Amino acid sequence: MYCVKCGVKLADTEKAIADTEKTIGFSSLEPQFARVDANGRVTGIAEGEASILVYVDSIVELVTVYVTAPKIE
């Protein structure tokens, strides 16, 4: 399991999707490092940096996430 570090906390997207008629979506530009599901949950795949597109209707934002290997203590 990989750890995902993100400079931005995504909101409760499941509730937002249910409460709106707007089109809300997510897409990873580097799925080899991180994947994102339809609810905005990001899963780390391998160490690296991934850009996640977040869009609401015609508004698009880019969020960068950093995936690191877990620390073994």
Steps between C-alpha positions, in 0.01 A plus 500: 500500500634842404444831679355797316602847616298787362528874550122538467232316696217400270151559640239235573446432132247220543262740676573778250427269207172387659394859581553655158384464144838619373744270324783418739795286397857402568783370284863409568750613238762256638308182593829313534554699824147575627146413398182683591149356510167662414465626860841672503676237712868494401694172525879490479639243255875574498735768630482818294303813427158498336273774374129452571244693296192602698214643301155639576309574181739721300729591794821296512765500774828311514613345830847350543539199728824343617511125553763363738582153629382440857758539775581174674570548868 
